């Protein structure tokens, strides 16, 4: 039924020889259907991206500023941050809903709340009502955004899992692009519909999900964890092997999933929150997850994403049309770079992308700071124009790792039993970082101007050092093998060997394939 299933600690795919390469995936009707359902899940991220760009654009609309009493400083920070405060409020509940009722149900529940909240946001006639609606959008987004990437990772075809999950966060920019150009298009409407139309369109992804989510396949890993193994096998067979439950790849995946869940229960019967710090492997995971969550928001990107009008006004570009045009072009640029990086993550690898990203951000943020200082101190117009180019180059390097990889890398390094809780911790750290930035950035910019950029110069240097030391390579592995890396390559080998034997794919795995513990450290170099 196939050759030996190996655990390639050098990054090779132990399951590669089990995949039918006789025709491309886009000619396989069921894989096309599966990827269509994944696309429905991927647009969850667009809701969040839409919100950030919409709030950026609304700040350039006189009608919106007048409707809410020209917010600035702390009030402007609150209007931006309240959605993420809503996200924080839902985090204690989302992993239990995901693990208890399923990934698919959690996405549908979140989409329902966001649809209701968007109606309230669009109909707002006071700043209090607008804030309340945005809080509710954030509350619903937590359930959908926590479950969607996990479901994508757990149901995707093995060779497409990395790029598919990496596309999740990249589609943040799809929402951002739509919002940027929507606010640009409604800029000249002489009524409150100039901001109500962009607000109403925020519900579009949630409406689509609410109608179609019940046709999306549930996670085979979740089904196995609930004792519904026949349903899990049928799902894998239907989408990964055209319905053939005896296909070697399906048998291997199915047995490895069962082995991983069994192993998790053996070594951690109690999978509560304390399990995240109970073992050395879990502490390594937690350290990296929290770090990249914070880095994704504290790299200077949110200074630009949420306060573009303030940044551009600081270099003399005060015309609303011009600000919205730059915002729209920047989002298209970001989208293209992030998509390309996400699709190439299995070829280039996660670690090289993270290293290149942090070093590039440090270089171009430093140049940004110099340009901002020259314009602010000496009125150098050329430096002001160069500053805009530096924004684009900074984002190019941000986009190659911190857009496509932060979600996919976090989800894949977590074992099934801790995936929902671990991803919640990641999102909690990310949201706390985002709230802090959204509230502090406008205050700091008003207080010290360009000197605030120096804080991020120092921080980006620290990020580059952390990533070089701690981020390890995970490309081209099954989900179970990737998660097991942090527990030692012997664990990964054990899972693969057990799965291969049970599936009848191989009677043995060589000592070479089992690898050595030192190879894990060598992956960092």
ABEGO torsion letter per residue (X at the ends): XEBBBBBBAAGBBAAAAABBAABBAAABAAAAAAAAAAAAAAAAAAAAAAAAAAAAAAAABAAAAAAAGGBBEAAAAAAAAAAAAAAAAAAAAAAAAAAAAEAAAAAAAAAAAAAAAAAAAAABABAAAAAAAAAAAAAAAAAAAAAAAAAAAAABBAAAAAAAAAAAAAAAAAAAAAAAAAAAAAAABABAAAAAAAAAAAAAAAAAAAAAAAABBBBAAAAAAAGBAAAAAAAAAAAAAGGBAABAAAAAAAAAAAAAAAAAAAABABABAAAAAABAAAAAAAAAAAAAAAAAAAAGAAAAAAAAAAAAAAAGBABAAAAAAAAAAAAAAAAAAAAAAAAAAAAAEAAAAAAAAAAAAAAAAAAAAAAAAAAAAAGBAAAAAAAAAAAAAAAAAAAAAAAAAAAAAAAAABBAAAAAAAAAAAAAAAAAAAAAAAAAAAAAAAAAEAAAAAAAAAAAAAAAAAAAAABBBABGBBAAAAAAAAAEAAAAAAAAAAAAAAAGABABBBAAAAEBAAAAAAAAX
